[in-house]
Amino acid sequence: MLGMLRARRGQAVTLALLAMFAVAAAVAAPAYLQAVDRAVVAGQVATASPAELSLTVQATVNEQREPGGVSFADVGGALVAVPGFTQVYAEEFAAIGIEPDPRVASRLLYRQGACAHLTIVTGRCLAAAGEVVVGEQTAQRLHLAAGDLITLTYAVISTDPTRPIYVADGDATPLTVAGTYRTPEPDGQYWGAHGYFRLDHTARPGEPVFTGAETIRTMSHGPSDVSIDATAIPGTITEARLPALRRDLAGLDARGENLGRALTLTTAIPQLLDRIDRSRDLARRSIPVGAAPLLLLAYAVIFIAAGYGTEGRRPELAVIALRGARWWTRWWLTSGESLAALLAGGVAGCVAGQLLVAAVVAWRFPGVDPPVLGLDALRWAPWALLGAVVAMLAAQRRHLVSGVADLMRRVRAQLTGWRLVTAEIVVGLLAVTATAQLFLTGGSLSGVALAAPALVIIALAVGAARGVVPLARVAGDRALRRGRLGAALAAFQLARRPGAQRLLLLLVAAVGVLGYAVTAADVAARDRDLAAQIGTGAPRVLSVAPLTRQQLLHAVRAADPAGDYAMAVAELPAGGPGEAPKLAVDATRLATVATWRDEYGDLDAAGAGRLLRPAAPAPVVVAGQDVSVDVTVKGADAAKPVGFSVVLSSVTGHGTAVVGFGVLHDGPYTFQQRSAVCVDGCRVAGLHLTPDTTATGVKLTVVLRAIGSINPVAVAAGRADLADPSRWRSDGATLTAAPDGLRVTLDAPEGLPHGAWVQAADVPAPLPVVTTAALPDGTGVAGLDGLPVQVRAAARLTAVPRLGTRGTLVDLEYADRAATDAGEAKRPEVWLGAAAPPDAVARLTAQGLVVTGDNGVSAAQARLAAQGPALAVWFHVLAGILAVILGAGGLALVIAVDRRERLADLAALRAQGLSRRAAARTQLWTYPVLVATSGVLGLATALIAWRLTGWALPVFGEDMPGLPLPHWPGLVLVPSTWLLAVALLTTVAVTAARPRPAAPTVAASRP
């Protein structure tokens, strides 16, 4: 055996390298998956929201008045068992004493380390007990300054349901205003999810009164809200700590159960962990898809190499058989040489696979620890080596059982008959079964479906190899008739030699695996790019702190008066089942800001903006802060009181005011009230008539004679405007013309739980929308206030920005006018276009917007690229490259082994008159032609396999909106990669097949 290995060391090394490839592929898959697990966790943590990196434990404690109940220590002790988190303690309660309105209380708050997160405007921050700092706007509104003395008292809501006001429930405490503050990051990680700075019911930003822990402790108070916000420090959420973190969170929840749910745990960490698990699971499903064809290809090359190597030893094996060696000796002398090479290559593959993955990880995942050389990645190595041994034995089977006469024959019988046909049918049936499972399970990569791409590629390669044989025979006959001996002999080489057919199958499969991998990578990259652009909506998206819709519109328009780069955007509430998501945009800026792609349809952004923003009547505007409403009431019933209020929205972004005028009584009235938000004018958002929610049979007539500021000119103009009922619209009331104004008639036998609204008809009706859904005119969808609003589809697109293939766009200003309130914008954003200047954020901040997040297409692309499916696709590319290298190695081996017999054939032909030029051409171009044919068929195989199975490969590790994703790769990457692969194989074929100068001459001199 040692003598044979030494004599044929080149063949032994070749088999060892092939075995190393096979085992390395089996080892690389789990090793790569380990690296992907770490990279997924690191990427998801790096792009997680603040809520996904923190948890909050809350409780209501009453230690002053009810000793022995749930205490602050219970809350603090709940987090002791969760290491790796920084903790911020807070306690708060409602207090009265500085707000003039009894319906409003101050939020007295102690928060650990608050001064480090506040910007002090005047005075200083807290330094001693009995001191507070108040918000900048609150100080201006209440005329407070640093050094002022105030008094605060613990307060609770009154028990009288008709007067929901705050009443004192403790002793008054004198306090000193140490300073005023503003908050640079109201939605920062430090503040948690408590909503300290959210808009209040008057649309003013929340501004708690901050104080120290000693002040809270000594102040007379009842139950207070206690919380601890814990934020994960870097290195806490890692791949190794995920199970322990889940156990810790479950323990916190169990502790709350033991305390009777007195403790409330709020966290989005489980959502982050679920997203990590999903991303890792998708990677686990995707990576074997790339490893399977590489393994099958390695076994095919081993089969060909072992078969060809044994063919060259046929005389030697014939002598062994002739001498009557026993079966085990014959088996050992036949297969032992190959077996020893395979075992050596398998051991080397265990190390090579992990080293290869380490190199790829260092290149593609900087900052991620490479997989450690260990036993975890080696669990599939024995099985891969066993497969290589089986492939080798299958190639040598005939030589083990053939007789001496068969072994001595120089011309070998081709592998034909029912065995070959049966094997090809089995491969085809497996491919069909795996593909069918993919379609039946909706693309679930499990079971035999994991091998669907590999089986389809192999099946198509088998079909290509069988189909080329008759074509090569026809081409050879045709070339022979034309006297082109070189071409004819090359064609006959492909048609008559079984080795050439197997080599064709191998090369088609190798090129197919690379083409499939590159196609998967290219399509996935294009999908992620498209998802980032559509899902983001604009090149850059700024999230802003809560504010009203009018404030958002006014601030953005003031920052960018020309509309060149900034657009206000807000979401609409979800509607009924099946209703598509909706987005409100400032349509006048859609063309200059939004990312508008060809996939959306034939309508461009400018056209969509015009359709969303047709001409409409001007809104009804109150000119000043002194609001006057003239009405005449008839039919009022004291037993069924009806309240009357007007909702006003500042035209310059000062906010929203609900001006209440009490209960209506019969007779003419002039209601007057001052609203500070209307100092620069207000739009009348609606007039609200609110009966008792339990009352039935409500009948009432109200004649609206005028509405405006306390100004005779404005009142007169108001009367003229009110005379036309078409100038108004109503929900729940009937509008008719009256001699002195607008008659509003309520007639509700079943009652009006939500009241009746009267609004100016200052928007197109129905409201125009651009949508991807089929919406008949007059369809009702949920508006900004949550109530139905009738819409009409001005255009139907394939997809829309941010929402994808299922969404609706509406103009933000028109939708705001159509709403019955002028309330808070849902998820307010500012989209910035490509022309945004570097100081765009500063300009928006100068208009009062507080930017809380800055996202963009590049950030979205980075987030998607850090997910499991995106990381797994690089293993497919690695497998494709290795497949071509295997194909090149198999090609070189076949040419080298086949050289001796081909030279003998050409020598015989030369003796019969074949020219030297024709012989050289035949020897030189046989395999390059085979490579060219395999390259074309391999590319076709890759594209067909991709069409059948590529749609099932995961692309995203999170739920995405419906997207018009491309199904085919671009026109650059796949063709260029294919050309490189064919060029490499052609170079190998030409180099290995180049004739040796002395060989033809020596052969021709023999008789």
N, C-alpha and C positions, 0 to 999 in steps of 0.2 A: 504493500500500500504506500509506504513512504517513497518507494522508487517511482511509482506511478505519479504521485503528487509532485515529485521533483522533476520528472520528465515532462509533465504537462502542467507546469506551474502557472502558465498564462491562463489556461482554461480554469484551473482551480481558483485563481484570484478573481476571474470574472464571475464565477458562481458565488464566491464569497461576497463580492460587491453587490450582486443581485439580492442575495439573502439579507445583506445589511440594509438595502433599500426597503425590503419588505418589512423587516422587523422595526426599522427606524420609523416607517409610516405608522405601525401599530403603537409604538412608544410615543411618537410625536403627538398623536391625537390627544391622549389624556394629559400629557405634559403641557401642550398648548392650552388645553381647557383649564388647567390650573392657573396659568397666566391670565387667561381671559376672565376667570372668576375674580382675580385680584384687580384687574384693570376695570371690570364692570363696577365693582364696589367703589373703587377710587373715583371713577368718572361720575357715578351717580351721586356720591357724596359731594363732589366738587360742584355739581350743578343743582343740588337740592335747594329747595326754598327754606327760609328760616324756620317755618313751622315743621318741616321734615327733619330738622336737626335739634329739636327741642321738645320738652314736655312740660306740662304745667299741672301741678297738684293744687287744688283749691278746696276750701272748706269755709263754712260760716261758723265763727267761734263767738262765744259770749262769756269770756272769762271773768269780766267784771261783775256781771249780774247772775251768772249761772256757773259758779265754780264746779269743777269736776266733770264738765262736758268735754266735747272735742276741743283740744287745745292746740296752740301753735306748735307745741312739741310733737303732737301727732302728725301734723302736716310735715314738719321737718324730718321726723324719723322715717317717713315713708320713702324718702329718697336716699337714705343712708346706704341701702343695698344696691344702688345703681352707681357704680364707679364710672369715672371718666366724664363727668358733667360738672360745669360751673353752675352755681346756684345763686339766684337773686330772690330775696325775700321782699314781700309787699303786703301791706294792710291798708284797707280803705273803708270809708263809710260816707254817707251823705251828711252834709252840714248846711245850715242856713245862717244868714246874718249879713251877707254882702249883696245877694241878688235881690233886686226889688220885686221881682215877680214871684209870688208864693208857689207857682207851679214849677219853679226851677230851683234846684239845690246845687251847691258846690260839691265837687268830688274831692274830698280831703284824702290825700294819698301820701303814705310813706312807701318809698321804694329804695331799696338798698343801692347806694352808689348813684343816685339820680343826678347829682350835680355834675358828674363827669359826662353826662349825656344831654345836658341842657346848655343852651347858649344864653348867658346872662346879658340882658339888654341894659338894664339900669340897676344900680345897687350892687348887691352881692348875693351869693348863694347861702344856703343854710349853714349856720355856725353854732347855734345854741338852741336849747329847748324854748318853745314859745314863739318860734319864728316860722314864717311861711314865705314861699315865693309864688307869685301868681303869673298867669299868662299875659303876654304883651297886649293882645287884643282885649282881654278881660280888664286889664288895668286901664286901658284907654276908655273902654265903654263905661266902667264904673268910677273913673276918675281917681284911681289909686296910684300911689307912688311909693318908692322905697322910704321907709321910716314911718309910714302911716300905721295907726292902730286900728285894728278891726276886732270884731267879736264873732265867733262861730259857735254854733250849738248843734249837737247831734240831732238829726231829724229823721222822721219816718213819714210815709204817705198816710194821709188821713183815712179813716175808715168810712167816711161819707162818700158813697160812689158818685154823688152828684157834684162833689167838689174835690177832685183829685189834686190836692195841694200838699205841700210838705209842712209838717208841724213839729215843734220842738219836742224832744224826748230826753232831755238832759240839761245839765247846768251850762250856762254860757261861759265860754273861755276866751279871755282877751289874748290876742296874738299880735305880732308885729310883722309888717310886710318888709322882709329883708331885701327883696328885689323883684324884678320882672324877668321873664324868660321867653324864649322861643325854642322850638324843637327842630334841630337840623335834620333828623331822620325819624319822623313820626312812625314809620313802619319798620324801623330797624330791628335787628335780632334782639336787642336788649329789652325792648318793650313787650315782647311776647305777643300774644293774640288777645290782649285785653281791650283793645279799641279805645285807649285813653283819649286819643285825639280825633276820633270819628266825629262827623257832623252831628249836632244835636237837632232837636225837632224844629229849631228856628233856622237851620242850615248854617249855623255858626260852627267853626271847628272846635272840638272839645279841648278844654284847657284845665286840667286838674289843678287844685291848689296843693302844692307839695309842702310837706313838713317832715320833721324828724321822728324817729321811733319813740323818743322820750315824750314828745308832745302827744302822740297817739296813745301812749300808755297811760299818761296822767289825765287825759281829757275824759270827762264823763261821757260814756257812750254805751250803747247796747250792742247787739250783734254786729260784727264787722266781717268783711270778706278778706280772708287771708289766702295768700297764694305763694307758691315757690315756682319760679321758672328755671328749669335746668336746661343748659345748652351743651351739646356734645363738643368736647375739645378735639382738636386734630388728633387722629389716631384712635379715637374711640370706636368708630364704626368701621371695622375692617372685616375682611373675609373670614378671619379666624374667630372674631368675636360675635358674629351674627347669631349663632345659637344661644350664647350666654345673654345677649341683649334681649332676645325674645323672652327668655326665662325671667329676666329682671322685670320686663314690662308686665308679664303675666303675674308676677309676684305683687307689683303695685296694685293691679286691678283686684287681686285677691284680698289685699289689705283693705281696700275700700269696701269690699263686700263684708269683711269682718266688722267694720265700723258702721254697718248699716247704710252704706253709700254716703256717709257724711263727707268722705273724701271723693272728689271728682277728678279723674285723670283725663287730661286733654292733650293729645299729641297726634301728629301726623307721621311719626316715625314708622308705625306699621305700614303705612302706604309706601314709604320709601323702601322698606324691607321687602314688601310684596313686589315692587317694581324691580328691585335687584334680583329677586328670585325668578321673576318672569324673564328678565333679560338673560340670566344665567341658563335658565331652562331652554330658551330658544337657541342659545349657543351650543348647548349639549345636543340639541337635535340637528343643528346645522353642520357641526364639525364632522360627525361620522359620514355625512353625505359626501364630503370631500375626501375622506380617508378611504371609503369603500372602493372607488374606481382605481385609486393608486395601488391598493392591495391586489385587486384583481389583475391589474396590469403587471405588477411585479411577479405574480404567479405565472402569468402568461409568458413573460420573458424567461423566467426560470424553466418553464416547460420547454420553450424553444431552445434555450441554451443547453439544457441537459440532454434534450433529444439530439441536437446537432453534435454535441460533444461525444455522445455515445455512438452516433452514426460513424464518426471517424475511427472508432475503436472496433468496428465490426470484425475485421480479420483477427484481432487479438481475442475478442470474445468467442469467435468461432474455434480458435485453437483451444481455449479453455473448455468449451463444450465438447470438442472432439476428444480431449483427454479424459472425459468422464468425471469431471469434478462433481462433488456432491452439491446439492441445491444451495446449501447455506454458503459453501465456499464460492460457488458461482454468483450467488446474490451479493456476497461481500465484495468480490472482485469487480462486479459490475457497478454496484451502487455505492460502495464504501468511499470511493474517491470523491464523488459528488457530495455524499453525506458529510464527510469531514469538512469540505469547503463550506457547506451550508451552516454547519454548527459554528465554525469560526466566524462566518459573516454574521450569524445571529447574535453572537456575543458582542461583536463590534457595533451592531445596529442598536443594541440596548443603550450604549453610550452616545452613539452618533445622533440618534433621534432626539435625545434631550439636549445635546449641545446645539443641534440645529435650531431647536425651538428657542433656546436661550439667546442665540444670535438674532433670531427674528424678533423676539420680545425686546431686546435691547435696541433694535432698529425702529420698530413700529410703536412700542409702548414705553417711551422714556419715562423713568420715574417709577415703574412697576417692577417689583422684585421678580427676577426670572425664576422659573421652576427649579427646585432643588433636586439634584440627582438623588433619587431614592427609589424605593420599591413601589410606591403608589402608581407611578407611570409605567411600571414593568408588568402589570398584571395581564396585559394582552400579548406580551412578547412571546411566551411559549406557544400560544395558539397561532400567532403569525408564523413562527418558525415551523410549527407542525404543518401549516398550509403549504409552506415552501417545500417541505419534504414530500408531502403528498403529490405536489406538482412535479417534482423531480421523479418520483417513482412512477407516476402516470406516463411520463415521457419515456422511461426506460422499460416499461412493461413488456413491449414486444421483444425487446432484446433479451429479457430474462426467460422468455418462454419459447423463443424461436429455435428451430433446429439449426444444425451446422450448415446445411445447404442454403437456407434462407440467409444466414449471416454472411455467407461467402458471396452471395449475389451482389454485384455492383449496382445493378439497376433495382431500385426498391419500389415496391408496390405503393401506390398512393392510398392514402386513408380515405376510402370511399365506402359506399354501402350504407346499410341501415344504421350502423353505429354512429356514423358522422351525422346523418340526417336526424337521427333521434336526439343527439346532443344539441344540434342547432335548434330543433323544435323546442326542446326543454328550455334553452336560453330565451327563445322568443316568448314562450308562455310565461316564464318568470317575469320578463320585462312587462308584458301585458298585465299580469296580475298586480305587480307593484304599482304600475301607473293607474290601473283601475282603482286600487285602494286609495291612492292619493285623491282621485276625483270623488270617490264615494264618501270619504271622510272629510272633505273640504280642505284638503291640503295638510292633514295631520301627519307629521313626520314620525311615524312609529311603526314597529314591526317591519315587514318586508318593504314598506314604503320608503324606509331609510335608504335602501339600496336601489330605489327606482332609477335615479339618474345613471348610476353605474351600469345597471342591467340594460337600460335603454341604449347606452353608448356601446356596450359590448354586443348587444343584439344587432344594432345597426352596422357595426364593424364586421360582424359575421356575414350579414347580408351583403355588404359591400364587397367583401373578399370573394364570396361565392358569385356575385354578379360580374366581377371583373374577369374571371377565368374565361367564360365564353367570349367576352369582348376582346380579350387579349388573343385568343385563338383566331378569331375572325381578323383582327388587325395583323396577326402574323401571316396568315394565308394571303391577305391582300398585299402586304409588303413583299412577300416571296414572289408573287405573280409579277410584281413590278420590278423585280430584280434588286430590291433593297435588302441585301442579305443581313446587314448589321441590325436594322430595325426588326426584321423577321425573327432573327435568333433571339433578340431581346424580348420580343413578345412571347415567343415559345418558352422562354425561361420562366416567365410569369405564369403561363398557362399550364405547364406540365410538371413543374417542380412543386411538391407539397410545401417545402420550406419557404418558397417565395410567397405562396398564398398565406401561410401563417404570418410571415413578416408583414405582408400587406395588412392583415387584420391587426397586428400589433401597432403599426404606424398610424392606421386610421384611428384606433382607440386612443393612442397617445396624443395625437393632435386634437382629437375630440375632447379629451379630458381637459387639456389646456384651454381650448376654445370655450368650453362650458364654464370653466372657472373664471376666465377673463370676462366672459359675458355676464356672469353673476356679479362680479365685482363692479363692472361698468354700469350695469342697470341699477344695482344697489346705490352706487354713488350718485347717479342721476336722480334716483328716487329720493334720496336724502336731501339733495340740493333743491329739488322741487318742493318737498315737504317743508323745508326751512323757509323757502320764499313764500309759499302759499300760507303756511301756518303762522308766519310772522306778520305778513300783510304788507310790510314796508321795510325798507333797508334798516330802519332803526325804530324801536318802539319804546316809549317811556311810560312807565306806570306812575300815576300820581296819587297823592293822598285824597281821601274822600272829599267831594265837593258837589255842588249842584250842577245840573246839566248846563244851565245858563252861565254859571261861573266858568265852567270848562270852555264853553264856546267863546265867551268874551275874552278870557285870558289868552287863548291860543290865537284868536284873531288880532288881539292887541300886540302880541309878540311878533306876529308875522302878518302885517296888514295887507301885503300884496298877495298872500296865499301861495308863496313860492315853495315852501318846504314843510309846513306844519299843518296837521289836521287833527281835530278833536274826534274821538271815537268812544263809544260806550256800548255796552251790551243791552239787549232787551230781555225782559224776564222770559223764562220758558213758558210756552203755551201748553195746549192740550196734547194728548198722545198723537204722535205722528207729525207734529208741527216742527218744521225745520228751524234750527238755531237762527237768530237774527242779530244783526249788527247795525248800529246807527252811526253814520259817518257824516262829516261835514262835506256834502257832495260837491260844493263849489271848489274843493281842493283835491278831489279824488284823482284827477289827471296828473297833478304835479307831485303827489306824495306816494300813492299806493303802488305796490309792485303789481303790474298788470301783465299777465302772461298770455301768450297765444292760446294756451289750453283753455282759457275761460270762454272762448267763443269768438264770433265775428265782431262783437261790439267792443269798441275801445273804451278806455277809462273816461275820456272826455265825453263820449256819447252817453255812457252810463250816468255820469254826473248831471248831464242836461236832462235826462229822463227822470232822475230822482228829484230834480229841483225845477219843476215848471213854475210859471208865474202864479202867484196866489195873492189874495187880498191882504192888505196890511193888517197887523194885529191891532187890537184895542189897547191904547196906551194911556195910563194915568200920568199926568205931567209932573206931579210933585208928591211930596211925602204926606200931605194932608188929603186923605181920601174921603170922597163924598159920594154917597149912593142915595138917590131919591127913589122911593118905592111907594106904591099904594097897594094895601093888602085887603083882601075880601075873603070871608069864609074861614077865618082862623078859629080854631077850637082849642080852648084852654086845656081840655082833657087830652088833646092830641097835639102837643106843642111841636112846632116846626122851627128848627134853628136856621139861621142865615149867616153865611160867611162868604168872603171873597178871598181867593188865592191870587197873590200878586208875585210876579217874578221880576227882579231888577233887570233893566235893559243894559246895565253896565257891569253886571256880575257881582252885585253886592249881596245877593242871596235871595231867599224866598220868604214871604210873610203870609201867614193865614190871618186875615183880619176878621175877627168874629163880631157880629152885631147883635148877638143874643137871639131871643125867641120872637117870632113875628106875631103882631096883633093887628086887628082890623084898623084901617085908617091910613092916611098919608103920613109918611115919615121921611125924614132926611137924616141918614146915618152919617156920622163924621168920625174919623179916627186917624191918628197920625201913625205912619209906618216909616221907620228910619231907613229901611232898605230902598225906599222909593225916592230918595233924595234927588236922584238923577232921572227919575222916571221908572215906571213899572208897566209891564205887560199884564193884562188881565188874563190869568191862566184859566179862571173859571169861577162861576158863582155856584155855591153849593147850598141846596135846601135839604136839611137833615131832619126828617121826622123821627120820633121815637122808634127804635128798632123793633119793638113789639106791637106798635100801633097798626091797626088795619082800618080800611075805609077812610083814608086820608084824602080830603078834598080842600083845595086852597087855590086862590087866584092871586098872583102878584103881578102888578104892572110896574115894570122897570122904566122909570121916567128919565133917569140920567145916571151916569157914572163917570167920575173924573176927579180932578182936584178941586179944592174949594176956590173956584175961580169962575165968575159968571160966563166968560167966553167959552171956557172949556165945558161948562155944563150945557150951554146952548148947543155947542157942536155935538155933545154927547146925545142930546135928545134927537137931533136930526139923524144921527147914525143909528140910533136904536129903532127908528120907525120901521125899518125893513127887516122882517123875520128871516129872510134868506141870508142876512148878515150873521146869523147865529145858528147854532146847532145845539141839540139837547139830548140827553140820555135820561129818560124817566119822566119827562114833562112834555107838554104840548106848547108850541110857540105860535102865536098869532099876533097880527098888528092891532094895536089899540090907538085911539085918537091921540093919546098923550105919551105913547112909548111902546114898549114890547110887553105883550101879555104872556105870562108864564102860568100855565094851568096844570095843577097837580090833581090827578084822579087815580088813586091807587087803592082799589078795594082790598087787595092782598097785602098792602103795606109796601114800604120801600126800605128794606134793610140797609142799603148802601146810599140812600138818598137820591136826589136828582141833581144833575149837573147841567148848567147852561154855559156854553163856551162860544167865543167868537168863531165864525167860519173863516178862519185865516189860514187854512191849509187846503190843498186840493182834496176833493172827496170823490171817490175813495182815494186813500193815500197811495201814491205810486211807489212800487218796490221793484228792485231787480233781483231775481230769484232763480234758483235751479229747480224749483218745484213747479208743479202744475197748479196754479192758483186762479180759479175763475174770479172774474171781477165781483167785488162785494164780499169776498171771503173775509171772515173775521179772524184776526190773529191778536195775540197778546201785545198790548202797547207798552210804553215805558212805565205806565202806572199799573200794569198788570191787567187792565180791563180790555175787552175786545175792541179793536179798531178795524174798520173795513179798509181793505187794500185792493189794489189792482196790479197785475203783473205788467209793468211797462216794458220789460224785456226778460227773456229766459236765457240763461247762460248755462254752460257746462259746469262751471265752478266759479266761486267768488273768493276774494282774498279772505284769509284767516279761517273761513268756514269750509272751504273745499267744495266738493260736489253736492253738498247738502247744506244750503244756507240761503239767507235773504238779506239784502242790503236795503236800508231806508235812510232818508236824510235826517240827521240828528235834530236840526232846528224844527223841521216840520213835525217830526215825531214828538218833540217836546211840546209844541203848540197843541198837538192833538191830545196830549195827556191831560188828565183832570187835576194833576198836581204839577208842581215845578220842583220836584224833589231831587234826591241825591242820585247822581249818575252811578250806574252799576258798572263796576270794573272800569273806571275812567282811564283813558290812555291818550297819549299824544303820539301820533305817527309822524316820523320825520323822513322826508324824501332824500334822494341822493344829493340835492342841492343845499342841504342844511349846512349852515356855517358852523365853525368850531364852537362858537359861543351860544349855540341854540339853547342849550339847557339854562345858561345864565339869563338869557332873554325871557325864557318861560318862568324862571324863578322870580325875576323882577316883576312879573305880573301876578304874583301870589301863588303860583303853583308850587307844590312840594313834590319833587321827583323822588319816588320811592324805589324805582327799579329801572334798569337800562338794559334792554335786550335788543337783539338784532339778528339778521340773517346769519352772520358769522358765528354768533353765540349758539344759535339753534343748530347750525351745522356741526359745531363742536360737540354739543350735547348728544346729537343723534350718532355721531361717529364714535362716541365713547360707550355705546350700548353693545350688548352681547352679539346681536346679528351682524353689526358692522365690524366688530373685531373678528368674528368667526370667518368672515368671507376671506380674510387674508390667509387662512389655512387652505382654502380652496385654491387660491393662487399659488401657494407653496406646493400643493399637491400637483397642480398642473405643470409647474416647472419641473418637478421631479419626474413626472410622467414623460415629458419630452426627453429628459436625460436618460430615462430607462429605455425609451424608444431608440435613442441614438446608440446606447450601449448594445441593445439587441441587434440593431442594424450592423454595427461594426463586427459583432461576434459572428453573425450569420455569414457576412461577406468573407471573413477570415477563414471560417471553417469550410465554406463552399469553394474557396479559391482553388484548392488542389484538384477537385473533380472538374471544375469548370476549365481549368487549364488543360486537363487531359482531354476534355471534349473538344476544345478549340484546337489542340494539337492534332487530333484525328481529322478535324475539318480542314486544317491547314494542309495535311498530307493529301487530302482529296482536292486541293486547289483553292481553298478559301484564302483570299488576299490578306496580307498582314494588316492593311488598313481596316478592312471589315472586321477582322478578329479583334483588333484593338477597340474599335467603336462598339462592338458588341459587349466586350468586357467592361468598358468605361461607362456606357450609358444604360445598361440594364437596371441598375439600382437607382440612379437618379430619376429615371422615368417612373420607377416604382414609388419613389418618394414624392414626386410631383402628383402622381395619381392619388396617393394616400393623403397628401395635403388637401387636395380639393374635396375628396370624400370625407376627410376628418372635419373640415370646416362645416360641411353640410350636416354631418352627424351631430356636431356640437349645437348647431342652430335648431335642428329637429328635436334633439333631446331637451334643449332649453324650452322650446315651445310646449313640449308635453309635460315637463316636470318643473321648470324653473319658477313658475308662478307660486309654487308651494314653499320656496325658500323664504324664511322670515327676513324682513328688512328692518323693521322698527321694534324696539324693545318697550314701547309704550303705545297706548291707544292714540291713534291719529285721526283727524277728520278724513272724510272721504276725499281721495285725491285722484286726479286723472293721471295715474302713473304710467310712464312709458313701459312697453313690454319688450322692446328690442334695444340692443346697445347702440351706441353712436357709430359714426362712420370712421373713427380714427383708431381707437384703442384696439378693438378686436382685429381689424385687418392688419395693423402694424405688428401686433403680437404674432399673428398667424404667419406673416412674412418672415419674421425673425426665426420662428420655429422651423419653417420649411427651409430657410437658408441654412440653419444649423444642420438639419438632417441631410440636406443636399451636400454640404461640405463633408460630412462624415462619409456619405456614400461615394463621392468622387475620390476622396483621399484613400478610403479603404479599398476601392475597386481599381485604383490606378495600376495598370499592368507593370510587372517587373520586366526590365529590358531583356534579361537573359531567358526568361521562362518560355516565351513562344518559340525562340530559336532552338532551344534544346529539345522541346517537345516535337518540333517539326522534323528533326533529324532522326528520330526513332522510326524503325520500320513499322 
